[in-house]
Amino acid sequence: MRRRSLGFVLAICALALAASCVSPEELHREDEAACTGYGFKPGTNDFANCLQRESLARRYAIQADRPRGCINRSVSATS
């Protein structure tokens, strides 16, 4: 019984982790959609600045959610 419960909990954790994974390309598309929604035109400096702000805001949000002393190397410098 205990082994079965542990297997169930691990399966739920694995599904939750898999559902939270987003590729850098998907993040970039989301940022582009947000910036377009704000009214910025692709190919302009303002659009590029918006993309940068969106990326930085996501990194700061990730950093704020991370426990002290935890290092996450999965966030690339190009996303």
N, CA and C of each residue as an Amber inpcrd file, in Angstrom:
protein
   237
   0.8270000  -1.1870000   0.0000000   0.0000000   0.0000000   0.0000000
   0.8720000   1.2520000   0.0000000   1.8730000   1.2760000   0.8480000
   2.7380000   2.4460000   0.9560000   3.5090000   2.6840000  -0.3530000
   3.9900000   1.6100000  -0.9540000   4.7420000   1.7050000  -2.2100000
   3.8360000   2.2330000  -3.3280000   2.6050000   1.8010000  -3.3200000
   1.6410000   2.2370000  -4.3150000   1.3650000   3.7340000  -4.1800000
   1.2120000   4.2100000  -2.9660000   0.9740000   5.6290000  -2.7110000
   2.1720000   6.4630000  -3.1450000   3.3620000   5.9700000  -2.8660000
   4.5760000   6.6820000  -3.2640000   4.6540000   6.7780000  -4.7880000
   4.3220000   5.6860000  -5.4740000   4.3200000   5.6980000  -6.9320000
   3.3270000   6.6940000  -7.4830000   2.1630000   6.7750000  -6.8580000
   1.1360000   7.7250000  -7.2920000   1.6150000   9.1650000  -7.0940000
   2.1950000   9.4410000  -5.9600000   2.6970000  10.7900000  -5.6750000
   3.8010000  11.1670000  -6.6530000   4.7090000  10.2510000  -6.9300000
   5.7820000  10.5270000  -7.8830000   5.2270000  10.7640000  -9.2860000
   4.2150000  10.0220000  -9.6750000   3.6000000  10.2110000 -10.9910000
   2.9540000  11.5930000 -11.0860000   2.2750000  12.0130000 -10.0550000
   1.6450000  13.3380000 -10.0410000   2.7120000  14.4270000 -10.1210000
   3.7920000  14.2680000  -9.3850000   4.8870000  15.2480000  -9.4240000
   5.5120000  15.3170000 -10.8090000   5.6980000  14.1740000 -11.4380000
   6.2850000  14.1360000 -12.7830000   5.3730000  14.8320000 -13.7810000
   4.0830000  14.6110000 -13.6750000   3.1330000  15.2710000 -14.5760000
   3.1260000  16.7830000 -14.3510000   3.1700000  17.1970000 -13.1190000
   3.1860000  18.6360000 -12.8240000   4.4510000  19.2830000 -13.3640000
   5.5680000  18.6120000 -13.2210000   6.8320000  19.1400000 -13.7270000
   6.8160000  19.2250000 -15.2430000   6.3180000  18.1980000 -15.9020000
   6.2610000  18.1880000 -17.3670000   5.3250000  19.2760000 -17.8780000
   4.2510000  19.5270000 -17.1860000   3.2940000  20.5480000 -17.6140000
   3.8570000  21.9550000 -17.4530000   4.8420000  22.1240000 -16.5810000
   5.3840000  23.4590000 -16.3330000   6.5490000  23.7990000 -17.2550000
   6.9990000  22.8600000 -18.0820000   8.1250000  23.0980000 -18.9690000
   7.6830000  23.8740000 -20.1980000   8.4110000  24.9300000 -20.5020000
   8.1310000  25.7500000 -21.6760000   9.4590000  25.9960000 -22.3740000
   9.4870000  25.7880000 -23.6770000  10.7310000  25.9650000 -24.4200000
  11.0570000  27.4550000 -24.5690000  12.3250000  27.7720000 -24.7950000
  12.7070000  29.1760000 -25.0180000  11.9700000  29.7850000 -26.2070000
  11.6980000  28.9710000 -27.2310000  10.9690000  29.4750000 -28.3970000
   9.5450000  29.8690000 -28.0190000   8.9070000  29.0530000 -27.1790000
   7.5470000  29.3650000 -26.7300000   7.5410000  30.6350000 -25.8840000
   8.5350000  30.7760000 -25.0200000   8.6330000  31.9880000 -24.2070000
   8.8000000  33.2120000 -25.0990000   9.6280000  33.0930000 -26.1370000
   9.8540000  34.2140000 -27.0490000   8.5630000  34.5770000 -27.7880000
   7.8210000  33.5630000 -28.2180000   6.5380000  33.8260000 -28.8940000
   5.5620000  34.5160000 -27.9540000   5.5470000  34.0870000 -26.6900000
   4.6690000  34.7390000 -25.7090000   5.0730000  36.1910000 -25.4940000
   6.3730000  36.4410000 -25.4170000   6.8620000  37.8170000 -25.2600000
   6.4890000  38.6640000 -26.4740000   6.6590000  38.0920000 -27.6760000
   6.2950000  38.8180000 -28.8970000   4.8040000  39.1490000 -28.9090000
   3.9840000  38.1810000 -28.5120000   2.5410000  38.4070000 -28.4680000
   2.1880000  39.5050000 -27.4620000   2.8510000  39.4860000 -26.3180000
   2.5920000  40.5130000 -25.3080000   2.9770000  41.8930000 -25.8350000
   4.1480000  41.9900000 -26.4340000   4.6180000  43.2910000 -26.9240000
   3.7570000  43.8020000 -28.0690000   3.3190000  42.8900000 -28.9380000
   2.4030000  43.2850000 -30.0070000   1.0890000  43.7560000 -29.3930000
   0.6440000  43.0670000 -28.3580000  -0.5810000  43.4570000 -27.6650000
  -0.4670000  44.8200000 -26.9970000   0.7390000  45.1930000 -26.5960000
   0.9630000  46.5070000 -26.0000000   0.9810000  47.6040000 -27.0610000
   1.0070000  47.1970000 -28.3370000   0.9900000  48.1730000 -29.4210000
   2.3300000  48.4130000 -30.0930000   3.3650000  47.6890000 -29.6900000
   4.6770000  47.8540000 -30.3160000   4.7140000  47.1110000 -31.6490000
   5.4070000  47.6770000 -32.6140000   5.5130000  47.0850000 -33.9470000
   6.8040000  46.2760000 -34.0580000   6.6900000  45.0080000 -34.5290000
   7.8940000  44.1850000 -34.7170000   8.9130000  44.8830000 -35.6240000
  10.1830000  44.7040000 -35.2940000  11.2620000  45.2950000 -36.0840000
  11.6740000  46.6860000 -35.6340000  11.0160000  47.2100000 -34.6090000
  11.3780000  48.5440000 -34.1110000  12.2020000  48.4190000 -32.8310000
  12.8930000  49.5010000 -32.5090000  13.6650000  49.5100000 -31.2570000
  12.7520000  49.3690000 -30.0430000  11.5890000  50.0060000 -30.1000000
  10.6540000  49.8940000 -28.9780000  10.1880000  48.4540000 -28.7770000
   9.9740000  47.7290000 -29.8680000   9.5780000  46.3250000 -29.7760000
  10.7010000  45.5080000 -29.1450000  11.9290000  45.7500000 -29.5750000
  13.0870000  45.0400000 -29.0140000  13.2370000  45.3390000 -27.5290000
  13.0370000  46.5980000 -27.1540000  13.1140000  46.9630000 -25.7350000
  12.0200000  46.2620000 -24.9350000  10.8320000  46.1720000 -25.5160000
   9.7350000  45.4850000 -24.8430000  10.0720000  44.0050000 -24.6340000
  10.6280000  43.3600000 -25.6740000  11.0240000  41.9540000 -25.5420000
  12.0240000  41.7780000 -24.4100000  12.9670000  42.7020000 -24.3310000
  13.9780000  42.6230000 -23.2750000  13.3360000  42.7940000 -21.8980000
  12.4150000  43.7510000 -21.7740000  11.7450000  43.9700000 -20.4840000
  10.9190000  42.7500000 -20.0810000  10.2340000  42.1360000 -21.0330000
   9.4390000  40.9450000 -20.7270000  10.3390000  39.8050000 -20.2280000
  11.4680000  39.6220000 -20.8990000  12.4070000  38.5720000 -20.5040000
  12.9690000  38.8320000 -19.1040000  13.3540000  40.0750000 -18.8580000
  13.8930000  40.4160000 -17.5370000  12.8410000  40.2630000 -16.4460000
  11.6150000  40.6490000 -16.7410000  10.5450000  40.5180000 -15.7460000
  10.3320000  39.0530000 -15.3810000  10.4020000  38.1700000 -16.3780000
  10.2510000  36.7350000 -16.1160000  11.4010000  36.2290000 -15.2490000
  12.6160000  36.6690000 -15.5560000  13.7710000  36.2350000 -14.7530000
  13.6710000  36.7170000 -13.3130000  13.2390000  37.9640000 -13.1350000
  13.0770000  38.4750000 -11.7710000  11.9910000  37.7080000 -11.0220000
  10.9140000  37.3510000 -11.7190000   9.8350000  36.5890000 -11.0880000
  10.3270000  35.2040000 -10.6860000  11.1210000  34.5740000 -11.5510000
  11.6950000  33.2620000 -11.2290000  12.6200000  33.3920000 -10.0320000
  13.4360000  34.4320000 -10.0350000  14.3880000  34.6620000  -8.9440000
  13.6570000  34.8730000  -7.6170000  12.5390000  35.5830000  -7.6510000
  11.7810000  35.8580000  -6.4310000  11.1390000  34.5960000  -5.8690000
  10.7910000  33.6460000  -6.7340000  10.1570000  32.4030000  -6.2870000
  11.1560000  31.3660000  -5.8030000  12.4320000  31.5700000  -6.0950000
  13.4660000  30.5890000  -5.7820000  13.8960000  30.7040000  -4.3130000
  14.0170000  29.5840000  -3.6330000  14.5110000  29.6320000  -2.2550000
  15.9480000  30.1580000  -2.2070000  16.3160000  30.7740000  -1.1220000
  17.6780000  31.2970000  -0.9720000  18.6980000  30.1820000  -1.1220000
  19.7680000  30.4720000  -1.8460000  20.8370000  29.5120000  -2.0280000
  20.6050000  28.5250000  -3.1620000  19.4450000  28.5740000  -3.7840000
  19.1370000  27.6530000  -4.8720000  19.6360000  28.2370000  -6.1870000
  20.3340000  27.4340000  -6.9610000  20.8610000  27.8800000  -8.2490000
  20.1580000  27.0880000  -9.3340000  19.5080000  27.7970000 -10.2530000
  18.8160000  27.1430000 -11.3650000  19.5740000  27.4760000 -12.6320000
  20.2600000  26.5210000 -13.1770000  21.0540000  26.7360000 -14.3820000
  20.2390000  26.5260000 -15.6470000  18.9390000  26.2070000 -15.5250000
  18.1240000  25.9280000 -16.7020000  17.6750000  27.2020000 -17.4090000
  17.7640000  28.3640000 -16.7680000  17.3780000  29.6230000 -17.4090000
  18.5590000  30.1040000 -18.2130000  18.4150000  30.1100000 -19.5280000
  19.5250000  30.4820000 -20.3920000  19.6480000  31.9920000 -20.5020000
  20.8050000  32.4380000 -20.9260000  21.0590000  33.8630000 -21.0610000
  20.4130000  34.4330000 -22.3060000  19.9150000  33.5830000 -23.2030000
  19.3410000  34.0660000 -24.4510000  17.8260000  34.1230000 -24.4250000
  17.1910000  33.6450000 -23.3840000  15.7200000  33.6550000 -23.3770000
  15.1810000  34.9590000 -22.8470000
